[in-house]
Amino acid sequence: MLGRRVRRRVYSRLYAEVLGVTFALIVLTMILTQILQPTCVKVPLEGRDKNSVIAELVDLLDKNGSIQDRQTVLDAVFTRERTRSTGIGSGIAIPHGKCSAVRELVMALGVAGDPIDFDSVDKKPVSLVILLVSPADQTGPHIQALARISRLMLDEDFKKALEGAPSAKAAYELMSERENR
């Protein structure tokens, strides 16, 4: 018979493994093109700095009717950005925020013609900017989308193809093709 401490450790490890597998399955089943609308993709981005690019992507969401209040979304994303840069390295930034100005998780994608300084962790400029905004009370889908984006961007060939997309339509089609594999 195992002692209480040993049982707790065994159960804790088992629980962690089950959670890991469950999370991996959720990430694999999330399809970003169910969140990303073709009208929320911009190639090339016009902004030349982090703040203007974030505002440009928020404006895409606003124009698409995906958000209820532009300023609330900007405040949420910029507040998150001030805590730590969302430039995750390797030319990718995933600015995100949670607020009451959205009913569900929304997404916008921008490809910069010229790389943008985003205060990235690796100190390199970014070419791909993926904006996520979710309701304050919906943490699960928000984290799942962040994880799915991160996993997709590990595919270097896909990332390079997306960076080289000649138009918003081409970028969306690349994302859709990759998601439906």
N, C-alpha and C positions, 0 to 999 in steps of 0.2 A: 504494500500500500504506500502510495506517495504521500509525502508530507504536504501541508497546506501551502507552503511557500513554493515548492516545486510544482504543485498543481497550478498555482496562480501563474507561474512563469510559462508553463506549457500552454495554458489557456490563453494567456496574453499573446504568445507567439502565434498560436493557431488563429486567434482572432485577427491579428495584424495581417497574416497571410490571406485570410478570407477577405478582409477589407481590400487588400491590394489587388486581388484577383477581380473582385467586384468592381473596383474603380477602373481597372484596366478594361473590363468589358464595357463599362459605361462610356469610357473615352473612345473605344473602338466603334461604338454604335452611334455616337453623336455625329451628325452630318452638318458641317458648317454651312453648306449652301441651303439648308433649311432655315438658317438664320440670316445669312447674307443675301440681300436682294441685288440683282444686277444693276439697279439704279444707285446703289450705295458703293460703287467701285469707281475710283478716279485714277486715270493714267493719262498724263503725268500729273502729279500734285503740283500746284502752283506755288504753295508756300515754300519759304526758304529757311524757316526755323521751326523749332519744336512747337511753339505756341500757335503759330499761324497754320501749321499742318493739322494740329488737333482741332482748331476752330473750323478748318476747311472740311474735315471729316464729319464733325458735328453738324455743320451746315448741310451736308449731303443727307444725313439722317433726318434733319428737320424738313428739308425740301421733299423728302420721300414720305413724310407723315409718320415716321417711326417714333418720334419723340413728341412730348406734349409741351415742353418748355426748354428752349435752347439754352437759356442762361443757367438754369438748374443743372443741366447736363454738363455744361462747361465748368461750372463750379465744382461738381463732383469729380470730374476727370482731372482738373487742375489741382484740386486738393489732394487727390491720390498721387499725382505726379510730384508734388512738393515733398511728400514723405520719402519717396525714393524713385529715381528715374525708372521708367518702364522700358527703356532701351536695354533689351536683354542680351545684346551682343550679336555678333555675326551678321550685322546689317539689318537687324529686326527690332522693331519697337511695338509693344502691345499696350498702348495707353488704355486705361479702363477705369470705370467708376460705377458706383451704385447710387441710385437716387429714386425719388418718387415721380420723375418725369417720364418714365417708361412703364408700360404694362407688362412687357416681356423682354427677354434678352434680345438686344439688337447689335448689329455689327456693320462696320464700314471698313473698306480696304483701300489703301492708297499706295501707289508705286511712284517713288520720286525719280524724276529725270536725272537730277544731280543729288548725290547723297547729302543727308541733312544731319547736322550735329544734334544729337538727342541726349547728350550726357550719358551715353551708354556705359554699361559696366566695363566693357572692354576698350572704352575711349575711342571707338571707331564710329564713323557716321552710319546712318541707316538709309536703306533704300525701300524697305517694306514697312508700312505702318498699318497696323490692324487695330481698330478701335472697337472696344466692347463696352456696352452700357447695359446694366441690368437693374431690376427693381431691388430696393434695399433689402427686401425680405426673401430674395431668391438666390442664396449663395451657391447651391448645388450646380445649376446650369452654368453659372458664371465661371466657376472653377473648372467644370468639365470643358467648357469652350477654351479656356486658357491652356489647359492640358492638351486638348486636341490640336490647337494651333501650334503649340510647342513641338508636339510629335510630328506634325506635317513638315515643319521647318527643318527637322533633322534630315529630311530627304534633300540632299544638296542639289541634285539634278532638278527637282521640282522648284526649289527656292530660286535657282538661277533662271529657270524658265519664267517664273513669275516676275522676277526683277527685270527681265528682258521683254515682258509683254508689251506689244506696240499700242494697245488700246485697252480701255476698260472692259470691252466685250471679250477680248482675248484673255485678259486676266481672269474674268469670271469663268470663262469656259475651261481654262486650265484648272481652276479650283474645283469646278464641277466634275471634270474628268477624273481628277485625282481622288476626289471624295467617293466617286461611284465605282472605283476599282474593286 
